[in-house]
Amino acid sequence: MAACRVNPDDPESGITASFGVTCMRDVDGDFEAMLRRADRALYRAKQEGRNRTCVAADE
């Protein structure tokens, strides 16, 4: 659980954040391709335990 608490009286009220990160590449063709890659990285971050950042793998 993250150290930041929404309600200090409730130890289960923490906030976490997960991020999927990528860069626009010349081969992407459009913004949607980049967004799909970032989305896959985001869900990988959540599967690996949340509260983390994952960089999209080159595909």
FENSUL-V729156 format. One record per backbone hydrogen bond with DSSP energy under -1.0 kcal/mol. CO is the residue of the C=O (numbers start at 1). NH is the residue of the N-H. E is the energy in kcal/mol with one decimal. If there is no record, write none. Layout:
{{CO & NH & E} {CO & NH & E}}
This chain:
{{4 & 15 & -1.5} {7 & 10 & -2.3} {10 & 13 & -1.8} {13 & 6 & -2.4} {19 & 54 & -2.4} {21 & 56 & -3.3} {25 & 28 & -1.6} {30 & 34 & -1.1} {31 & 35 & -2.4} {32 & 36 & -2.5} {33 & 37 & -1.8} {34 & 38 & -2.4} {35 & 39 & -2.4} {36 & 40 & -2.2} {37 & 41 & -1.9} {38 & 42 & -2.2} {39 & 43 & -2.3} {40 & 44 & -1.9} {41 & 45 & -2.1} {42 & 46 & -2.0} {43 & 47 & -2.2} {44 & 48 & -1.9} {45 & 50 & -1.7} {46 & 49 & -1.2} {52 & 19 & -2.1} {54 & 21 & -2.6}}
